[in-house]
C-alpha cells in the first residue's frame, strides 16, 4: 500500500509556468500548515525544489526570448 505523503508526483515538463507556480503555492501552504509528517515535509520540499528550478529556467528562457525580440527591433 502506498503512503499518502500529501504531495503529488509532478512531472515539471508537463506543466505550464502558471501551473508550476500554483503547485508551489499549494505545497507551501501544506508545509506552512504544520500538519505534514517529517517524511511528507521532505517529499514536499523535494518537489518544491524541482518546481523552483523549473520556474527559474522558464523565466530565464523567457527573458532571453524577450531580449532577442527587443534587440531585433532596431533592425526593422
FENDAFEN-V508855 format. One record per run of one state. SS is the DSSP state (~ for helix, > for strand, _ for the rest). FROM is the first residue (numbers start at 1). LEN is the number of residues. If there is no record, write none. Layout:
ss->[SS SS]
from->[FROM FROM]
len->[LEN LEN]
This chain:
ss->[_ ~ _ ~ _ ~ _]
from->[1 12 15 17 34 38 76]
len->[11 3 2 17 4 38 1]
